């Protein structure tokens, strides 16, 4: 996993798109295209729902713990943490 590339993609997403369901769906579709996937409307609705739930209940620390549990390299996690502190 190239953390720099991933963070670059995240930074390129306009924050105003994350405020509406239509904007979130557009972002998810674009990210899917970049990874060679396409989503049904039902899948998009599910991802939007998950994003809304996570935005209310998660913070940087809890997300980092989840990434660690999923097997993300500790060096990559440290790089992400440093970038969040900037």
PyMOL Python script that loads the backbone (N, CA, C, O; Angstrom):
from pymol import cmd

cmd.read_pdbstr("""\
ATOM      1  N   UNK A   1       0.843  -1.170   0.000  1.00  0.00           N
ATOM      2  CA  UNK A   1       0.000   0.000   0.000  1.00  0.00           C
ATOM      3  C   UNK A   1       0.888   1.233   0.000  1.00  0.00           C
ATOM      4  O   UNK A   1       1.757   1.370   0.861  1.00  0.00           O
ATOM      5  N   UNK A   2       0.683   2.123  -0.945  1.00  0.00           N
ATOM      6  CA  UNK A   2       1.442   3.358  -1.015  1.00  0.00           C
ATOM      7  C   UNK A   2       0.669   4.442  -0.270  1.00  0.00           C
ATOM      8  O   UNK A   2      -0.297   5.002  -0.790  1.00  0.00           O
ATOM      9  N   UNK A   3       1.108   4.731   0.959  1.00  0.00           N
ATOM     10  CA  UNK A   3       0.403   5.690   1.813  1.00  0.00           C
ATOM     11  C   UNK A   3       0.400   7.081   1.192  1.00  0.00           C
ATOM     12  O   UNK A   3      -0.599   7.794   1.283  1.00  0.00           O
ATOM     13  N   UNK A   4       1.493   7.471   0.569  1.00  0.00           N
ATOM     14  CA  UNK A   4       1.562   8.787  -0.066  1.00  0.00           C
ATOM     15  C   UNK A   4       0.506   8.937  -1.153  1.00  0.00           C
ATOM     16  O   UNK A   4      -0.163   9.966  -1.248  1.00  0.00           O
ATOM     17  N   UNK A   5       0.367   7.907  -1.964  1.00  0.00           N
ATOM     18  CA  UNK A   5      -0.640   7.936  -3.035  1.00  0.00           C
ATOM     19  C   UNK A   5      -2.046   7.968  -2.449  1.00  0.00           C
ATOM     20  O   UNK A   5      -2.903   8.717  -2.918  1.00  0.00           O
ATOM     21  N   UNK A   6      -2.278   7.155  -1.427  1.00  0.00           N
ATOM     22  CA  UNK A   6      -3.580   7.119  -0.776  1.00  0.00           C
ATOM     23  C   UNK A   6      -3.934   8.473  -0.166  1.00  0.00           C
ATOM     24  O   UNK A   6      -5.050   8.962  -0.337  1.00  0.00           O
ATOM     25  N   UNK A   7      -2.993   9.068   0.538  1.00  0.00           N
ATOM     26  CA  UNK A   7      -3.247  10.379   1.144  1.00  0.00           C
ATOM     27  C   UNK A   7      -3.451  11.451   0.080  1.00  0.00           C
ATOM     28  O   UNK A   7      -4.235  12.380   0.274  1.00  0.00           O
ATOM     29  N   UNK A   8      -2.750  11.327  -1.040  1.00  0.00           N
ATOM     30  CA  UNK A   8      -2.944  12.266  -2.142  1.00  0.00           C
ATOM     31  C   UNK A   8      -4.356  12.198  -2.691  1.00  0.00           C
ATOM     32  O   UNK A   8      -4.962  13.225  -2.999  1.00  0.00           O
ATOM     33  N   UNK A   9      -4.877  10.990  -2.811  1.00  0.00           N
ATOM     34  CA  UNK A   9      -6.253  10.821  -3.285  1.00  0.00           C
ATOM     35  C   UNK A   9      -7.225  11.439  -2.289  1.00  0.00           C
ATOM     36  O   UNK A   9      -8.161  12.138  -2.676  1.00  0.00           O
ATOM     37  N   UNK A  10      -6.997  11.175  -0.998  1.00  0.00           N
ATOM     38  CA  UNK A  10      -7.878  11.717   0.037  1.00  0.00           C
ATOM     39  C   UNK A  10      -7.847  13.247   0.021  1.00  0.00           C
ATOM     40  O   UNK A  10      -8.888  13.895   0.125  1.00  0.00           O
ATOM     41  N   UNK A  11      -6.657  13.814  -0.109  1.00  0.00           N
ATOM     42  CA  UNK A  11      -6.541  15.278  -0.134  1.00  0.00           C
ATOM     43  C   UNK A  11      -7.222  15.897  -1.351  1.00  0.00           C
ATOM     44  O   UNK A  11      -7.660  17.047  -1.297  1.00  0.00           O
ATOM     45  N   UNK A  12      -7.312  15.158  -2.430  1.00  0.00           N
ATOM     46  CA  UNK A  12      -7.895  15.699  -3.660  1.00  0.00           C
ATOM     47  C   UNK A  12      -9.423  15.777  -3.612  1.00  0.00           C
ATOM     48  O   UNK A  12     -10.039  16.385  -4.487  1.00  0.00           O
ATOM     49  N   UNK A  13     -10.030  15.170  -2.605  1.00  0.00           N
ATOM     50  CA  UNK A  13     -11.493  15.178  -2.499  1.00  0.00           C
ATOM     51  C   UNK A  13     -11.938  16.500  -1.879  1.00  0.00           C
ATOM     52  O   UNK A  13     -11.559  16.810  -0.750  1.00  0.00           O
ATOM     53  N   UNK A  14     -12.733  17.279  -2.602  1.00  0.00           N
ATOM     54  CA  UNK A  14     -13.233  18.536  -2.028  1.00  0.00           C
ATOM     55  C   UNK A  14     -14.129  18.248  -0.819  1.00  0.00           C
ATOM     56  O   UNK A  14     -15.011  17.392  -0.884  1.00  0.00           O
ATOM     57  N   UNK A  15     -13.899  18.965   0.275  1.00  0.00           N
ATOM     58  CA  UNK A  15     -14.654  18.722   1.503  1.00  0.00           C
ATOM     59  C   UNK A  15     -16.144  18.954   1.330  1.00  0.00           C
ATOM     60  O   UNK A  15     -16.949  18.326   2.017  1.00  0.00           O
ATOM     61  N   UNK A  16     -16.526  19.851   0.419  1.00  0.00           N
ATOM     62  CA  UNK A  16     -17.953  20.123   0.235  1.00  0.00           C
ATOM     63  C   UNK A  16     -18.691  18.901  -0.323  1.00  0.00           C
ATOM     64  O   UNK A  16     -19.898  18.764  -0.123  1.00  0.00           O
ATOM     65  N   UNK A  17     -17.968  18.009  -1.025  1.00  0.00           N
ATOM     66  CA  UNK A  17     -18.601  16.791  -1.555  1.00  0.00           C
ATOM     67  C   UNK A  17     -18.951  15.817  -0.436  1.00  0.00           C
ATOM     68  O   UNK A  17     -19.815  14.958  -0.612  1.00  0.00           O
ATOM     69  N   UNK A  18     -18.294  15.942   0.703  1.00  0.00           N
ATOM     70  CA  UNK A  18     -18.540  15.027   1.806  1.00  0.00           C
ATOM     71  C   UNK A  18     -19.740  15.443   2.648  1.00  0.00           C
ATOM     72  O   UNK A  18     -20.113  14.742   3.589  1.00  0.00           O
ATOM     73  N   UNK A  19     -20.337  16.563   2.318  1.00  0.00           N
ATOM     74  CA  UNK A  19     -21.452  17.082   3.113  1.00  0.00           C
ATOM     75  C   UNK A  19     -22.813  16.578   2.657  1.00  0.00           C
ATOM     76  O   UNK A  19     -23.779  16.620   3.418  1.00  0.00           O
ATOM     77  N   UNK A  20     -22.893  16.105   1.422  1.00  0.00           N
ATOM     78  CA  UNK A  20     -24.178  15.638   0.907  1.00  0.00           C
ATOM     79  C   UNK A  20     -24.067  14.184   0.467  1.00  0.00           C
ATOM     80  O   UNK A  20     -22.987  13.705   0.120  1.00  0.00           O
ATOM     81  N   UNK A  21     -25.196  13.494   0.487  1.00  0.00           N
ATOM     82  CA  UNK A  21     -25.195  12.100   0.035  1.00  0.00           C
ATOM     83  C   UNK A  21     -24.830  12.006  -1.441  1.00  0.00           C
ATOM     84  O   UNK A  21     -24.110  11.094  -1.846  1.00  0.00           O
ATOM     85  N   UNK A  22     -25.323  12.941  -2.243  1.00  0.00           N
ATOM     86  CA  UNK A  22     -25.004  12.922  -3.678  1.00  0.00           C
ATOM     87  C   UNK A  22     -23.502  13.120  -3.896  1.00  0.00           C
ATOM     88  O   UNK A  22     -22.904  12.466  -4.749  1.00  0.00           O
ATOM     89  N   UNK A  23     -22.904  14.015  -3.128  1.00  0.00           N
ATOM     90  CA  UNK A  23     -21.467  14.240  -3.238  1.00  0.00           C
ATOM     91  C   UNK A  23     -20.670  13.023  -2.816  1.00  0.00           C
ATOM     92  O   UNK A  23     -19.682  12.671  -3.460  1.00  0.00           O
ATOM     93  N   UNK A  24     -21.098  12.371  -1.728  1.00  0.00           N
ATOM     94  CA  UNK A  24     -20.425  11.150  -1.277  1.00  0.00           C
ATOM     95  C   UNK A  24     -20.511  10.056  -2.325  1.00  0.00           C
ATOM     96  O   UNK A  24     -19.529   9.361  -2.587  1.00  0.00           O
ATOM     97  N   UNK A  25     -21.672   9.904  -2.918  1.00  0.00           N
ATOM     98  CA  UNK A  25     -21.832   8.882  -3.960  1.00  0.00           C
ATOM     99  C   UNK A  25     -20.902   9.153  -5.133  1.00  0.00           C
ATOM    100  O   UNK A  25     -20.317   8.230  -5.700  1.00  0.00           O
ATOM    101  N   UNK A  26     -20.771  10.426  -5.493  1.00  0.00           N
ATOM    102  CA  UNK A  26     -19.880  10.792  -6.602  1.00  0.00           C
ATOM    103  C   UNK A  26     -18.433  10.445  -6.259  1.00  0.00           C
ATOM    104  O   UNK A  26     -17.706   9.903  -7.093  1.00  0.00           O
ATOM    105  N   UNK A  27     -18.019  10.754  -5.041  1.00  0.00           N
ATOM    106  CA  UNK A  27     -16.654  10.445  -4.605  1.00  0.00           C
ATOM    107  C   UNK A  27     -16.422   8.936  -4.616  1.00  0.00           C
ATOM    108  O   UNK A  27     -15.384   8.471  -5.087  1.00  0.00           O
ATOM    109  N   UNK A  28     -17.383   8.172  -4.101  1.00  0.00           N
ATOM    110  CA  UNK A  28     -17.239   6.710  -4.052  1.00  0.00           C
ATOM    111  C   UNK A  28     -17.173   6.136  -5.467  1.00  0.00           C
ATOM    112  O   UNK A  28     -16.378   5.236  -5.739  1.00  0.00           O
ATOM    113  N   UNK A  29     -18.012   6.658  -6.366  1.00  0.00           N
ATOM    114  CA  UNK A  29     -17.974   6.182  -7.761  1.00  0.00           C
ATOM    115  C   UNK A  29     -16.597   6.452  -8.377  1.00  0.00           C
ATOM    116  O   UNK A  29     -16.028   5.582  -9.036  1.00  0.00           O
ATOM    117  N   UNK A  30     -16.060   7.673  -8.158  1.00  0.00           N
ATOM    118  CA  UNK A  30     -14.759   8.033  -8.724  1.00  0.00           C
ATOM    119  C   UNK A  30     -13.655   7.148  -8.162  1.00  0.00           C
ATOM    120  O   UNK A  30     -12.784   6.695  -8.905  1.00  0.00           O
ATOM    121  N   UNK A  31     -13.686   6.899  -6.857  1.00  0.00           N
ATOM    122  CA  UNK A  31     -12.677   6.029  -6.255  1.00  0.00           C
ATOM    123  C   UNK A  31     -12.812   4.605  -6.775  1.00  0.00           C
ATOM    124  O   UNK A  31     -11.811   3.921  -6.989  1.00  0.00           O
ATOM    125  N   UNK A  32     -14.040   4.161  -6.978  1.00  0.00           N
ATOM    126  CA  UNK A  32     -14.274   2.839  -7.546  1.00  0.00           C
ATOM    127  C   UNK A  32     -13.700   2.718  -8.942  1.00  0.00           C
ATOM    128  O   UNK A  32     -13.091   1.703  -9.283  1.00  0.00           O
ATOM    129  N   UNK A  33     -13.892   3.751  -9.753  1.00  0.00           N
ATOM    130  CA  UNK A  33     -13.346   3.738 -11.116  1.00  0.00           C
ATOM    131  C   UNK A  33     -11.827   3.623 -11.090  1.00  0.00           C
ATOM    132  O   UNK A  33     -11.237   2.898 -11.891  1.00  0.00           O
ATOM    133  N   UNK A  34     -11.192   4.353 -10.151  1.00  0.00           N
ATOM    134  CA  UNK A  34      -9.734   4.304 -10.057  1.00  0.00           C
ATOM    135  C   UNK A  34      -9.231   2.917  -9.675  1.00  0.00           C
ATOM    136  O   UNK A  34      -8.109   2.539 -10.010  1.00  0.00           O
ATOM    137  N   UNK A  35     -10.073   2.163  -8.969  1.00  0.00           N
ATOM    138  CA  UNK A  35      -9.655   0.818  -8.571  1.00  0.00           C
ATOM    139  C   UNK A  35     -10.276  -0.266  -9.446  1.00  0.00           C
ATOM    140  O   UNK A  35     -10.125  -1.455  -9.167  1.00  0.00           O
ATOM    141  N   UNK A  36     -10.977   0.143 -10.508  1.00  0.00           N
ATOM    142  CA  UNK A  36     -11.538  -0.819 -11.451  1.00  0.00           C
ATOM    143  C   UNK A  36     -12.845  -1.444 -11.010  1.00  0.00           C
ATOM    144  O   UNK A  36     -13.208  -2.522 -11.480  1.00  0.00           O
ATOM    145  N   UNK A  37     -13.557  -0.780 -10.111  1.00  0.00           N
ATOM    146  CA  UNK A  37     -14.819  -1.322  -9.611  1.00  0.00           C
ATOM    147  C   UNK A  37     -15.966  -0.381  -9.955  1.00  0.00           C
ATOM    148  O   UNK A  37     -15.778   0.823 -10.126  1.00  0.00           O
ATOM    149  N   UNK A  38     -17.148  -0.956 -10.050  1.00  0.00           N
ATOM    150  CA  UNK A  38     -18.353  -0.141 -10.196  1.00  0.00           C
ATOM    151  C   UNK A  38     -19.341  -0.615  -9.139  1.00  0.00           C
ATOM    152  O   UNK A  38     -19.340  -1.781  -8.746  1.00  0.00           O
ATOM    153  N   UNK A  39     -20.176   0.301  -8.689  1.00  0.00           N
ATOM    154  CA  UNK A  39     -21.088   0.012  -7.593  1.00  0.00           C
ATOM    155  C   UNK A  39     -22.530   0.197  -8.021  1.00  0.00           C
ATOM    156  O   UNK A  39     -22.851   1.068  -8.830  1.00  0.00           O
ATOM    157  N   UNK A  40     -23.395  -0.642  -7.459  1.00  0.00           N
ATOM    158  CA  UNK A  40     -24.831  -0.476  -7.683  1.00  0.00           C
ATOM    159  C   UNK A  40     -25.322   0.649  -6.776  1.00  0.00           C
ATOM    160  O   UNK A  40     -24.617   1.076  -5.861  1.00  0.00           O
ATOM    161  N   UNK A  41     -26.518   1.114  -7.034  1.00  0.00           N
ATOM    162  CA  UNK A  41     -27.096   2.174  -6.202  1.00  0.00           C
ATOM    163  C   UNK A  41     -27.250   1.692  -4.759  1.00  0.00           C
ATOM    164  O   UNK A  41     -27.058   2.464  -3.820  1.00  0.00           O
ATOM    165  N   UNK A  42     -27.592   0.434  -4.590  1.00  0.00           N
ATOM    166  CA  UNK A  42     -27.731  -0.127  -3.246  1.00  0.00           C
ATOM    167  C   UNK A  42     -26.382  -0.131  -2.513  1.00  0.00           C
ATOM    168  O   UNK A  42     -26.318   0.195  -1.328  1.00  0.00           O
ATOM    169  N   UNK A  43     -25.319  -0.497  -3.213  1.00  0.00           N
ATOM    170  CA  UNK A  43     -23.985  -0.482  -2.609  1.00  0.00           C
ATOM    171  C   UNK A  43     -23.576   0.937  -2.237  1.00  0.00           C
ATOM    172  O   UNK A  43     -23.024   1.172  -1.162  1.00  0.00           O
ATOM    173  N   UNK A  44     -23.850   1.884  -3.137  1.00  0.00           N
ATOM    174  CA  UNK A  44     -23.526   3.281  -2.844  1.00  0.00           C
ATOM    175  C   UNK A  44     -24.263   3.765  -1.602  1.00  0.00           C
ATOM    176  O   UNK A  44     -23.678   4.417  -0.738  1.00  0.00           O
ATOM    177  N   UNK A  45     -25.552   3.441  -1.519  1.00  0.00           N
ATOM    178  CA  UNK A  45     -26.328   3.849  -0.349  1.00  0.00           C
ATOM    179  C   UNK A  45     -25.759   3.245   0.934  1.00  0.00           C
ATOM    180  O   UNK A  45     -25.724   3.902   1.974  1.00  0.00           O
ATOM    181  N   UNK A  46     -25.316   1.997   0.851  1.00  0.00           N
ATOM    182  CA  UNK A  46     -24.722   1.331   2.009  1.00  0.00           C
ATOM    183  C   UNK A  46     -23.428   2.029   2.432  1.00  0.00           C
ATOM    184  O   UNK A  46     -23.206   2.263   3.620  1.00  0.00           O
ATOM    185  N   UNK A  47     -22.572   2.363   1.456  1.00  0.00           N
ATOM    186  CA  UNK A  47     -21.308   3.039   1.777  1.00  0.00           C
ATOM    187  C   UNK A  47     -21.550   4.431   2.339  1.00  0.00           C
ATOM    188  O   UNK A  47     -20.851   4.855   3.259  1.00  0.00           O
ATOM    189  N   UNK A  48     -22.522   5.139   1.803  1.00  0.00           N
ATOM    190  CA  UNK A  48     -22.849   6.473   2.320  1.00  0.00           C
ATOM    191  C   UNK A  48     -23.322   6.353   3.766  1.00  0.00           C
ATOM    192  O   UNK A  48     -22.928   7.149   4.619  1.00  0.00           O
ATOM    193  N   UNK A  49     -24.158   5.371   4.037  1.00  0.00           N
ATOM    194  CA  UNK A  49     -24.651   5.143   5.395  1.00  0.00           C
ATOM    195  C   UNK A  49     -23.496   4.829   6.347  1.00  0.00           C
ATOM    196  O   UNK A  49     -23.439   5.357   7.458  1.00  0.00           O
ATOM    197  N   UNK A  50     -22.584   3.970   5.909  1.00  0.00           N
ATOM    198  CA  UNK A  50     -21.422   3.626   6.732  1.00  0.00           C
ATOM    199  C   UNK A  50     -20.562   4.859   6.998  1.00  0.00           C
ATOM    200  O   UNK A  50     -20.086   5.057   8.116  1.00  0.00           O
ATOM    201  N   UNK A  51     -20.364   5.685   5.978  1.00  0.00           N
ATOM    202  CA  UNK A  51     -19.555   6.896   6.135  1.00  0.00           C
ATOM    203  C   UNK A  51     -20.199   7.831   7.154  1.00  0.00           C
ATOM    204  O   UNK A  51     -19.515   8.363   8.028  1.00  0.00           O
ATOM    205  N   UNK A  52     -21.505   8.032   7.045  1.00  0.00           N
ATOM    206  CA  UNK A  52     -22.219   8.911   7.976  1.00  0.00           C
ATOM    207  C   UNK A  52     -22.091   8.394   9.416  1.00  0.00           C
ATOM    208  O   UNK A  52     -21.852   9.168  10.342  1.00  0.00           O
ATOM    209  N   UNK A  53     -22.252   7.090   9.589  1.00  0.00           N
ATOM    210  CA  UNK A  53     -22.148   6.502  10.921  1.00  0.00           C
ATOM    211  C   UNK A  53     -20.737   6.683  11.480  1.00  0.00           C
ATOM    212  O   UNK A  53     -20.563   7.079  12.632  1.00  0.00           O
ATOM    213  N   UNK A  54     -19.735   6.391  10.652  1.00  0.00           N
ATOM    214  CA  UNK A  54     -18.350   6.521  11.102  1.00  0.00           C
ATOM    215  C   UNK A  54     -17.980   7.966  11.400  1.00  0.00           C
ATOM    216  O   UNK A  54     -17.214   8.228  12.327  1.00  0.00           O
ATOM    217  N   UNK A  55     -18.511   8.898  10.632  1.00  0.00           N
ATOM    218  CA  UNK A  55     -18.166  10.302  10.860  1.00  0.00           C
ATOM    219  C   UNK A  55     -18.700  10.793  12.204  1.00  0.00           C
ATOM    220  O   UNK A  55     -18.190  11.766  12.760  1.00  0.00           O
ATOM    221  N   UNK A  56     -19.725  10.122  12.724  1.00  0.00           N
ATOM    222  CA  UNK A  56     -20.294  10.505  14.023  1.00  0.00           C
ATOM    223  C   UNK A  56     -19.631   9.779  15.185  1.00  0.00           C
ATOM    224  O   UNK A  56     -19.599  10.298  16.301  1.00  0.00           O
ATOM    225  N   UNK A  57     -19.104   8.590  14.938  1.00  0.00           N
ATOM    226  CA  UNK A  57     -18.627   7.757  16.047  1.00  0.00           C
ATOM    227  C   UNK A  57     -17.118   7.555  16.093  1.00  0.00           C
ATOM    228  O   UNK A  57     -16.590   7.150  17.129  1.00  0.00           O
ATOM    229  N   UNK A  58     -16.418   7.823  15.008  1.00  0.00           N
ATOM    230  CA  UNK A  58     -14.985   7.526  14.963  1.00  0.00           C
ATOM    231  C   UNK A  58     -14.147   8.793  15.108  1.00  0.00           C
ATOM    232  O   UNK A  58     -14.605   9.901  14.832  1.00  0.00           O
ATOM    233  N   UNK A  59     -12.901   8.593  15.551  1.00  0.00           N
ATOM    234  CA  UNK A  59     -11.916   9.664  15.558  1.00  0.00           C
ATOM    235  C   UNK A  59     -10.621   9.088  14.987  1.00  0.00           C
ATOM    236  O   UNK A  59     -10.554   7.906  14.652  1.00  0.00           O
ATOM    237  N   UNK A  60      -9.610   9.920  14.880  1.00  0.00           N
ATOM    238  CA  UNK A  60      -8.359   9.486  14.264  1.00  0.00           C
ATOM    239  C   UNK A  60      -7.774   8.284  14.997  1.00  0.00           C
ATOM    240  O   UNK A  60      -7.306   7.339  14.362  1.00  0.00           O
ATOM    241  N   UNK A  61      -7.795   8.311  16.316  1.00  0.00           N
ATOM    242  CA  UNK A  61      -7.222   7.215  17.094  1.00  0.00           C
ATOM    243  C   UNK A  61      -7.930   5.893  16.861  1.00  0.00           C
ATOM    244  O   UNK A  61      -7.285   4.859  16.686  1.00  0.00           O
ATOM    245  N   UNK A  62      -9.253   5.926  16.859  1.00  0.00           N
ATOM    246  CA  UNK A  62      -9.994   4.674  16.667  1.00  0.00           C
ATOM    247  C   UNK A  62      -9.823   4.152  15.244  1.00  0.00           C
ATOM    248  O   UNK A  62      -9.793   2.940  15.031  1.00  0.00           O
ATOM    249  N   UNK A  63      -9.710   5.045  14.277  1.00  0.00           N
ATOM    250  CA  UNK A  63      -9.480   4.600  12.899  1.00  0.00           C
ATOM    251  C   UNK A  63      -8.092   3.987  12.751  1.00  0.00           C
ATOM    252  O   UNK A  63      -7.914   3.011  12.022  1.00  0.00           O
ATOM    253  N   UNK A  64      -7.113   4.560  13.440  1.00  0.00           N
ATOM    254  CA  UNK A  64      -5.760   4.006  13.384  1.00  0.00           C
ATOM    255  C   UNK A  64      -5.745   2.600  13.991  1.00  0.00           C
ATOM    256  O   UNK A  64      -5.079   1.704  13.473  1.00  0.00           O
ATOM    257  N   UNK A  65      -6.480   2.413  15.091  1.00  0.00           N
ATOM    258  CA  UNK A  65      -6.556   1.082  15.703  1.00  0.00           C
ATOM    259  C   UNK A  65      -7.184   0.080  14.744  1.00  0.00           C
ATOM    260  O   UNK A  65      -6.727  -1.059  14.646  1.00  0.00           O
ATOM    261  N   UNK A  66      -8.218   0.495  14.042  1.00  0.00           N
ATOM    262  CA  UNK A  66      -8.868  -0.415  13.088  1.00  0.00           C
ATOM    263  C   UNK A  66      -7.928  -0.764  11.940  1.00  0.00           C
ATOM    264  O   UNK A  66      -7.903  -1.907  11.483  1.00  0.00           O
ATOM    265  N   UNK A  67      -7.157   0.215  11.473  1.00  0.00           N
ATOM    266  CA  UNK A  67      -6.190  -0.068  10.411  1.00  0.00           C
ATOM    267  C   UNK A  67      -5.131  -1.054  10.895  1.00  0.00           C
ATOM    268  O   UNK A  67      -4.731  -1.955  10.159  1.00  0.00           O
ATOM    269  N   UNK A  68      -4.684  -0.879  12.125  1.00  0.00           N
ATOM    270  CA  UNK A  68      -3.685  -1.795  12.686  1.00  0.00           C
ATOM    271  C   UNK A  68      -4.246  -3.208  12.774  1.00  0.00           C
ATOM    272  O   UNK A  68      -3.542  -4.177  12.489  1.00  0.00           O
ATOM    273  N   UNK A  69      -5.507  -3.327  13.165  1.00  0.00           N
ATOM    274  CA  UNK A  69      -6.133  -4.647  13.264  1.00  0.00           C
ATOM    275  C   UNK A  69      -6.282  -5.299  11.894  1.00  0.00           C
ATOM    276  O   UNK A  69      -6.274  -6.524  11.781  1.00  0.00           O
ATOM    277  N   UNK A  70      -6.417  -4.477  10.854  1.00  0.00           N
ATOM    278  CA  UNK A  70      -6.568  -5.013   9.502  1.00  0.00           C
ATOM    279  C   UNK A  70      -5.227  -5.392   8.893  1.00  0.00           C
ATOM    280  O   UNK A  70      -5.177  -5.903   7.774  1.00  0.00           O
ATOM    281  N   UNK A  71      -4.128  -5.145   9.629  1.00  0.00           N
ATOM    282  CA  UNK A  71      -2.823  -5.569   9.161  1.00  0.00           C
ATOM    283  C   UNK A  71      -2.005  -4.513   8.441  1.00  0.00           C
ATOM    284  O   UNK A  71      -1.040  -4.840   7.751  1.00  0.00           O
ATOM    285  N   UNK A  72      -2.383  -3.239   8.594  1.00  0.00           N
ATOM    286  CA  UNK A  72      -1.591  -2.175   7.969  1.00  0.00           C
ATOM    287  C   UNK A  72      -0.237  -2.110   8.669  1.00  0.00           C
ATOM    288  O   UNK A  72      -0.154  -2.194   9.895  1.00  0.00           O
ATOM    289  N   UNK A  73       0.799  -1.963   7.890  1.00  0.00           N
ATOM    290  CA  UNK A  73       2.173  -1.903   8.377  1.00  0.00           C
ATOM    291  C   UNK A  73       2.326  -0.788   9.417  1.00  0.00           C
ATOM    292  O   UNK A  73       1.872   0.331   9.180  1.00  0.00           O
ATOM    293  N   UNK A  74       2.959  -1.072  10.570  1.00  0.00           N
ATOM    294  CA  UNK A  74       3.159  -0.033  11.600  1.00  0.00           C
ATOM    295  C   UNK A  74       3.908   1.201  11.087  1.00  0.00           C
ATOM    296  O   UNK A  74       3.634   2.318  11.528  1.00  0.00           O
ATOM    297  N   UNK A  75       4.845   1.007  10.163  1.00  0.00           N
ATOM    298  CA  UNK A  75       5.562   2.163   9.605  1.00  0.00           C
ATOM    299  C   UNK A  75       4.616   3.046   8.805  1.00  0.00           C
ATOM    300  O   UNK A  75       4.727   4.272   8.842  1.00  0.00           O
ATOM    301  N   UNK A  76       3.685   2.430   8.083  1.00  0.00           N
ATOM    302  CA  UNK A  76       2.687   3.194   7.335  1.00  0.00           C
ATOM    303  C   UNK A  76       1.772   3.953   8.287  1.00  0.00           C
ATOM    304  O   UNK A  76       1.416   5.102   8.028  1.00  0.00           O
ATOM    305  N   UNK A  77       1.392   3.306   9.392  1.00  0.00           N
ATOM    306  CA  UNK A  77       0.556   3.974  10.385  1.00  0.00           C
ATOM    307  C   UNK A  77       1.271   5.181  10.983  1.00  0.00           C
ATOM    308  O   UNK A  77       0.656   6.229  11.180  1.00  0.00           O
ATOM    309  N   UNK A  78       2.556   5.044  11.271  1.00  0.00           N
ATOM    310  CA  UNK A  78       3.324   6.167  11.807  1.00  0.00           C
ATOM    311  C   UNK A  78       3.396   7.308  10.799  1.00  0.00           C
ATOM    312  O   UNK A  78       3.334   8.477  11.180  1.00  0.00           O
ATOM    313  N   UNK A  79       3.526   6.978   9.521  1.00  0.00           N
ATOM    314  CA  UNK A  79       3.554   8.010   8.477  1.00  0.00           C
ATOM    315  C   UNK A  79       2.217   8.744   8.422  1.00  0.00           C
ATOM    316  O   UNK A  79       2.182   9.964   8.259  1.00  0.00           O
ATOM    317  N   UNK A  80       1.131   8.010   8.556  1.00  0.00           N
ATOM    318  CA  UNK A  80      -0.194   8.642   8.549  1.00  0.00           C
ATOM    319  C   UNK A  80      -0.342   9.559   9.763  1.00  0.00           C
ATOM    320  O   UNK A  80      -0.819  10.687   9.638  1.00  0.00           O
ATOM    321  N   UNK A  81       0.066   9.074  10.937  1.00  0.00           N
ATOM    322  CA  UNK A  81      -0.041   9.865  12.158  1.00  0.00           C
ATOM    323  C   UNK A  81       0.730  11.178  12.030  1.00  0.00           C
ATOM    324  O   UNK A  81       0.243  12.236  12.431  1.00  0.00           O
ATOM    325  N   UNK A  82       1.933  11.100  11.470  1.00  0.00           N
ATOM    326  CA  UNK A  82       2.741  12.311  11.288  1.00  0.00           C
ATOM    327  C   UNK A  82       2.039  13.313  10.384  1.00  0.00           C
ATOM    328  O   UNK A  82       2.087  14.517  10.637  1.00  0.00           O
ATOM    329  N   UNK A  83       1.387  12.829   9.332  1.00  0.00           N
ATOM    330  CA  UNK A  83       0.703  13.717   8.420  1.00  0.00           C
ATOM    331  C   UNK A  83      -0.543  14.335   9.036  1.00  0.00           C
ATOM    332  O   UNK A  83      -0.920  15.450   8.675  1.00  0.00           O
ATOM    333  N   UNK A  84      -1.188  13.630   9.958  1.00  0.00           N
ATOM    334  CA  UNK A  84      -2.345  14.187  10.639  1.00  0.00           C
ATOM    335  C   UNK A  84      -1.924  15.313  11.585  1.00  0.00           C
ATOM    336  O   UNK A  84      -2.680  16.260  11.802  1.00  0.00           O
ATOM    337  N   UNK A  85      -0.722  15.207  12.143  1.00  0.00           N
ATOM    338  CA  UNK A  85      -0.242  16.194  13.093  1.00  0.00           C
ATOM    339  C   UNK A  85       0.144  17.507  12.428  1.00  0.00           C
ATOM    340  O   UNK A  85       0.213  18.540  13.094  1.00  0.00           O
ATOM    341  N   UNK A  86       0.398  17.480  11.121  1.00  0.00           N
ATOM    342  CA  UNK A  86       0.825  18.689  10.391  1.00  0.00           C
ATOM    343  C   UNK A  86      -0.286  19.680  10.268  1.00  0.00           C
ATOM    344  O   UNK A  86      -0.099  20.748   9.685  1.00  0.00           O
TER     345      UNK A  86
END
""", "prot")
cmd.dss("prot")
cmd.show_as("cartoon", "prot")
cmd.util.cbc("prot")
cmd.orient("prot")
